Amino acid sequence: MEKNVKKPTLESTLKSMDTEETLDLLFYRPIGYRWALLCQKFGIVPNVVTVISIFIGVAGGILLGYVDLMYNVVGMALIVLANSLDSADGQLARMTGNYSRIGRILDGLSGDLWFITIYIAVCVRMMHQGWDASIFFLAAIAGVFHVRQAAMADYYRNFHLYMVKGKNGSELDEVAKLKETNKTLPWKGHFWKKLIMLFYINYTQGQERVSPSMQMFRQQMKMRYGDDVPDWLRNQFRQQSKPLMKYTNILSFNTRIIVLFISIFVNLPWFYFVFELTVLNILLLYMISKHESICKYFVNKIVLEK
């Protein structure tokens, strides 16, 4: 007689209500949850779901390059489908406990590949509408800032999760440990893994470089408490950090993809690049300033407590 296996709930597949966005809770997470249940049933692992989402998202991005609304709508639908699968891979990982750092890196890479395709497609579209090749320069600048915006949003979200849920509830990394781990891995037989890790180390270094006060805060906590962060510090940090989580969500996927789709619908695709370079960069600077200020406050508090 088979044992009844309790089906995981939707809530159990979420990272934290503090960091979830309204659109995700209403749309992407419920769809991702159903995808995750289906994949669990057939033994499909999270990384396979991520790879599938990459191909679907890239196909959708290509279709945005056509000056034809029918193609564009199909492309948008594919991007939405890809993002629901991108949600599903994380939910599936939490369902099954099948986590890996390579999976996290692959998950971040999927969004980068979608947007690289979208940027190129939009530039080709604009050239067909009379723009010259200089539009690629504008797209490249927007892309550089896009990477920084998304990286810092991801970093602040994971630091918040670390403070609220502890080490096991977050995907927060640090460069020193990543380098140490990568050093022990030989190139022979692990070439691609080591290469991917080198890119990820560089990515994490960029996050740490932009957040010096947060690094000092992490160092002070480690010296004073180790991994056993006291409840008073967790609660007080959460109180100050939680209101900023809505900004990390704006800098992630949903807001920018809505602006992109609107820009395509009204046939003003250049507006999306301007939006990234102005509104999202202002938001990024505000977010960095606020998080650094919060971390300085808690560094001083820990020092005084000593």
NUMI-368871 format. One record per residue (C-alpha): x, y negated, z. Coordinates in steps of 0.5 Angstrom, whole numbers, padded with zeros to 4 digits, always signed. Example, Ala and Ser with C-alpha at 12.3 -4.5 7.8 and 13.67 -1.06 7.14 Angstrom:
+0025+0009+0016
+0027+0002+0014
END
This chain:
+0000+0000+0000
+0003-0007-0002
+0004-0012+0003
+0000-0018+0002
+0005-0024+0000
+0003-0031+0002
+0003-0036-0003
+0007-0042-0002
+0003-0048-0001
+0004-0054-0006
+0006-0058+0000
+0011-0053+0002
+0014-0055-0005
+0015-0062-0004
+0022-0065-0001
+0018-0070+0003
+0012-0075+0003
+0017-0080+0005
+0020-0080-0002
+0014-0078-0006
+0011-0082-0011
+0004-0083-0012
+0004-0081-0019
+0008-0075-0018
+0003-0073-0012
-0003-0074-0016
+0000-0071-0023
+0007-0068-0024
+0007-0064-0017
+0000-0060-0018
+0002-0059-0025
+0009-0057-0023
+0007-0053-0018
+0003-0048-0022
+0009-0048-0027
+0013-0046-0021
+0008-0040-0019
+0008-0037-0026
+0015-0037-0026
+0016-0034-0020
+0011-0029-0022
+0015-0027-0028
+0022-0028-0025
+0024-0034-0028
+0029-0038-0025
+0030-0045-0024
+0036-0046-0028
+0032-0043-0034
+0026-0048-0033
+0031-0054-0033
+0034-0051-0040
+0027-0051-0043
+0025-0058-0041
+0031-0060-0044
+0030-0058-0051
+0022-0060-0050
+0024-0067-0048
+0030-0068-0053
+0024-0066-0058
+0020-0071-0055
+0025-0076-0056
+0026-0075-0063
+0019-0076-0065
+0019-0083-0062
+0024-0085-0067
+0018-0085-0072
+0014-0091-0074
+0008-0087-0074
+0003-0087-0068
+0001-0080-0069
+0008-0077-0068
+0010-0082-0062
+0004-0079-0059
+0006-0072-0060
+0013-0074-0057
+0010-0077-0051
+0006-0071-0050
+0012-0067-0050
+0016-0072-0045
+0011-0071-0040
+0011-0064-0041
+0018-0064-0040
+0018-0068-0034
+0012-0063-0031
+0017-0057-0032
+0023-0062-0029
+0018-0062-0023
+0017-0055-0023
+0024-0053-0023
+0025-0056-0016
+0019-0054-0013
+0021-0047-0016
+0028-0047-0012
+0024-0049-0006
+0019-0043-0006
+0024-0038-0008
+0030-0041-0004
+0034-0041-0011
+0039-0047-0010
+0045-0048-0013
+0050-0054-0014
+0050-0053-0022
+0042-0053-0022
+0042-0060-0019
+0047-0062-0024
+0043-0059-0029
+0037-0062-0027
+0040-0069-0027
+0043-0068-0034
+0036-0066-0037
+0034-0073-0036
+0040-0076-0039
+0040-0072-0045
+0032-0074-0046
+0034-0081-0045
+0040-0081-0050
+0036-0078-0055
+0030-0083-0054
+0035-0089-0054
+0038-0086-0061
+0031-0085-0064
+0029-0092-0062
+0035-0095-0065
+0034-0091-0071
+0027-0094-0071
+0029-0101-0070
+0034-0101-0076
+0028-0098-0080
+0024-0104-0078
+0030-0109-0080
+0034-0109-0074
+0042-0108-0076
+0046-0103-0072
+0048-0108-0067
+0042-0105-0063
+0046-0099-0061
+0050-0104-0057
+0044-0107-0053
+0042-0100-0052
+0049-0097-0050
+0049-0103-0045
+0042-0101-0042
+0044-0094-0042
+0050-0096-0038
+0046-0099-0033
+0040-0094-0033
+0046-0089-0031
+0047-0093-0025
+0040-0095-0023
+0038-0087-0023
+0045-0085-0019
+0044-0090-0014
+0036-0089-0013
+0038-0081-0013
+0043-0083-0007
+0039-0087-0003
+0033-0082-0003
+0038-0076-0001
+0041-0080+0004
+0034-0082+0007
+0032-0074+0007
+0039-0072+0010
+0037-0077+0016
+0030-0075+0016
+0031-0067+0015
+0038-0066+0016
+0043-0063+0012
+0039-0057+0009
+0033-0062+0007
+0038-0066+0003
+0042-0065-0003
+0047-0071-0001
+0054-0069-0003
+0061-0072-0001
+0067-0073-0006
+0072-0070-0001
+0068-0064+0000
+0067-0063-0007
+0074-0064-0009
+0076-0059-0004
+0071-0054-0007
+0073-0055-0014
+0080-0054-0012
+0079-0047-0010
+0076-0045-0016
+0081-0043-0022
+0080-0045-0029
+0081-0038-0031
+0074-0035-0032
+0071-0041-0029
+0072-0047-0034
+0065-0049-0035
+0063-0049-0028
+0070-0053-0026
+0069-0058-0032
+0062-0060-0030
+0064-0060-0023
+0069-0066-0025
+0064-0070-0028
+0059-0069-0022
+0065-0071-0018
+0066-0077-0022
+0058-0079-0021
+0059-0078-0014
+0065-0082-0013
+0061-0088-0017
+0055-0087-0012
+0060-0088-0006
+0064-0094-0009
+0057-0098-0009
+0055-0096-0002
+0061-0098+0002
+0057-0099+0009
+0053-0093+0008
+0060-0089+0007
+0062-0092+0014
+0056-0091+0017
+0056-0083+0015
+0064-0083+0018
+0061-0086+0024
+0056-0081+0025
+0060-0075+0023
+0066-0078+0029
+0060-0079+0034
+0055-0074+0033
+0058-0069+0028
+0052-0065+0024
+0047-0066+0030
+0044-0073+0029
+0040-0076+0035
+0033-0077+0034
+0033-0084+0036
+0038-0085+0030
+0034-0081+0025
+0027-0085+0027
+0030-0092+0027
+0033-0091+0021
+0027-0088+0018
+0023-0093+0020
+0028-0098+0016
+0029-0094+0010
+0022-0091+0008
+0019-0098+0006
+0025-0098+0001
+0024-0091-0002
+0018-0094-0007
+0024-0098-0010
+0028-0091-0011
+0022-0089-0015
+0021-0095-0019
+0028-0094-0021
+0027-0086-0023
+0023-0084-0028
+0015-0086-0028
+0016-0093-0028
+0021-0093-0034
+0017-0088-0038
+0011-0092-0037
+0014-0098-0040
+0017-0094-0045
+0011-0091-0048
+0007-0098-0048
+0013-0101-0052
+0012-0096-0057
+0005-0097-0057
+0005-0104-0058
+0011-0103-0063
+0016-0107-0059
+0021-0102-0057
+0026-0107-0056
+0022-0109-0050
+0024-0103-0046
+0032-0105-0046
+0030-0112-0044
+0026-0109-0038
+0032-0104-0036
+0037-0110-0036
+0033-0115-0033
+0027-0112-0028
+0031-0106-0026
+0038-0109-0025
+0035-0114-0021
+0031-0109-0017
+0038-0105-0016
+0042-0110-0013
+0036-0112-0008
+0036-0104-0006
+0044-0104-0006
+0044-0110-0001
+0038-0108+0003
+0041-0101+0004
+0048-0104+0006
+0045-0109+0011
+0041-0103+0014
+0047-0099+0015
+0052-0104+0017
+0046-0105+0023
+0047-0098+0025
+0054-0098+0025
+0054-0103+0030
+0049-0100+0034
+0053-0093+0034
+0060-0097+0036
+0056-0101+0042
+0053-0094+0044
+0060-0092+0045
END
